[in-house]
Amino acid sequence: MNELDFENILPDQIEKRSFEIITQELGNIKLADENADVIKRVIHTTADFEYVSSLCFSENAVKHAREAILGGASIVTDTKMASVGINAIRLSQYGGQVFSFMSDEDVAADAKENGTTRAAACMKKAVSIDKPLIIAVGNAPTALIKLEELIREKRIKPELIIGVPVGFVNVVQSKELIMGAGIPYIVAKGRKGGSNVAAAICNALIYGIDGK
């Protein structure tokens, strides 16, 4: 049996080494400087280089989002998984919080009464937060569809929409809808995405403020 060739890496160096490998494997692919750390962190989270081409950014989306975070913006997610994955401690240093309303009784009741998903009801509840918001959707296209409706009704105006739901039903359409909503966005075109991707994008935005 052949010996496996493992790299001898200290635990606190694994992430750094991972990003070195990502940079090496990108080779001659040139990423826009403003978006590079977001794309690389998503690749780090998923080991999927297709995000180089599928992640779409509205003009100055990253810059605008980081200015919003510096101004105390909070993040609303459509899943507990995404909210747990976001570095809430680092975000709190700038005055923001991470919210997920999926387990709230009023959200469950609203969804049942209106025959919709809890994720869509979460977007309605986000309207009540009286501070700048970044909306990060990694699972439910229904959340993006409801969010676009709330934007048209002028009931909410997020600083940024992260639209990366994963799946097959209304996923592609909901992302296209958000890209036309007139709000800064980071969207993963196509079927791929997930709560882990949403959290990775949020963390890249937070970490990039001080370059750490």
C-alpha positions, 0 to 999 in steps of 0.5 A, spaced: 500 500 500 502 506 497 503 512 503 499 518 502 502 524 501 499 529 506 501 536 507 504 537 514 500 544 516 499 547 523 491 547 525 492 555 525 495 555 518 490 551 514 485 556 512 491 560 509 494 554 506 487 553 503 487 560 500 494 559 497 491 553 493 485 557 491 490 562 488 494 557 485 489 553 481 486 560 479 492 560 475 491 566 470 484 567 471 483 575 473 478 576 478 476 584 479 480 586 485 473 588 489 470 582 488 476 577 489 476 576 496 468 574 496 469 569 490 475 566 493 471 565 500 466 562 497 470 557 493 474 556 500 467 554 503 464 549 497 471 547 493 467 549 487 471 553 482 464 554 478 463 560 482 468 564 479 463 565 473 456 564 476 457 569 482 454 576 479 455 583 483 452 589 481 456 595 480 460 597 487 456 592 491 462 590 495 464 597 497 457 599 498 456 593 503 462 594 507 460 601 508 453 599 510 456 594 515 461 600 518 454 604 519 451 599 523 447 594 518 445 588 520 444 581 517 437 578 516 438 570 513 433 565 511 435 560 515 438 558 522 444 555 518 446 561 515 445 565 521 450 561 525 455 561 520 456 568 520 461 571 524 456 575 529 462 577 534 465 581 528 459 584 525 457 586 532 464 590 533 461 595 527 454 595 531 450 590 527 446 583 529 445 577 525 437 575 525 434 569 523 426 569 524 425 562 522 423 559 529 419 565 531 412 563 532 409 569 529 413 567 523 410 560 523 403 563 524 403 568 518 406 563 513 400 558 515 395 563 515 397 566 508 399 559 505 406 561 504 413 559 506 416 561 513 422 564 509 417 569 505 414 570 512 421 572 515 422 577 509 415 580 512 418 581 519 424 584 517 420 590 515 420 591 522 427 592 523 429 600 524 436 600 521 440 598 515 439 591 513 443 586 508 438 580 506 442 574 505 438 568 502 441 561 501 435 556 501 429 559 499 427 562 493 420 564 496 424 569 500 427 572 494 420 573 491 417 576 497 423 580 498 422 583 491 415 584 492 416 588 499 421 592 495 416 594 489 411 596 495 417 601 498 416 597 505 423 595 505 430 597 501 436 593 503 443 596 503 444 589 499 441 582 497 445 576 497 441 571 493 444 564 493 438 559 494 440 552 491 435 548 488 430 546 482 424 550 483 423 557 482 431 558 484 433 561 477 427 565 476 428 568 483 435 570 482 433 574 476 428 577 479 432 580 484 437 582 479 432 587 476 430 590 483 434 596 483 438 594 489 445 592 490 446 585 489 451 579 490 447 573 486 449 566 484 446 565 477 444 558 476 441 552 481 447 552 485 448 556 492 446 554 499 446 557 506 453 556 507 455 560 501 450 566 503 454 565 510 461 565 506 459 571 502 457 575 509 463 573 512 468 575 506 464 582 506 465 583 514 473 580 514 475 585 508 473 591 512 480 591 516 483 586 511 483 580 516 
